[in-house]
């Protein structure tokens, strides 16, 4: 299997630039560096197989947090849902709005589907399966819900990845009615800063989710993940404070980048994308200060950077860019 590049590969950073994992600030992933404070986990969550009450509590919390009455299926991260898509994909062309998260093309191509990468939402029309990441990773391109409903009316199955939508609730399809041919994916770990928990959601018509649940098998989400996820999603004050903090700090990061000679391409409240004279050189410059960023094999100029968390992390980034 061909290895697809991702952020977060600190082993590569350490091999090239030295240090230990604790020395590094990993800004390569777009994961919130100020995570939800993990509560004390009950002994039952560790000891027992995950039960229906904990599952239902998580689903209820997700519906409230996302402002939706769509059917919800918790899974081991949004990536787990992506792995199941080939079994749901109707016949016809597979079209993905790119550049975007590379697992969609990889998973569907590996399943034997011919994948077409397009750069305009109108080119999705007529697809058997259409994939849109909203807001998009890595450039932050956004699509209004009405525009996505228009795409859904012209395709067999529309998959909308809202993994970075928590700070941008106005973009979400979930508060509206659930179309029969739309699946929305949500990541828990990115906004809540707990990617290692491996928790995410698929939302859509019951027929689609029942098929995904059967393929995922029993106990697809661990007991601790069910418990932590339910508590985090129910914490509306933490969510509101985090959105406000992240929204304010994007301007701070953009100012630092522009002062360092970079140009803003786009981004979300969890990461920013910059055009640099030389992305590899810019990454190495930051890496010498043990700050890891994301570059892309298909661009010699683009560099993606998550937001620092603590004051010490901001100071280190400021010094590295000075």
Secondary structure, 3 states (H helix, E strand, C coil): CCCCCCCCCHHHHHHHHCCCHHHCEECCCCCCCCCCCCCCCCHHHHHCCCCHHHHHHHHHHHHHHHCCCCCEEEECCHHHHHHHHHHHCCCCCEEEECCCCCHHHHHHHHCCCCEEEECCHHHHCCCCEEEEECCCCCCCCCCCHHHHHHHHCCCCEEEEECCCCCCCHHHCCCCCCCCCCEEEEEECHHHHCCHHHCCEEEEECHHHHHHHHHHHCCCCCCHHHHHHHHHHHCCHHHHHHHHHHHHHHHHHHHHHHHHCCCEEEEECCCEEEEECCCHHHHHHHHHCCCEECEEECCEEEEEEEECCCCHHHHHHHHHHHC
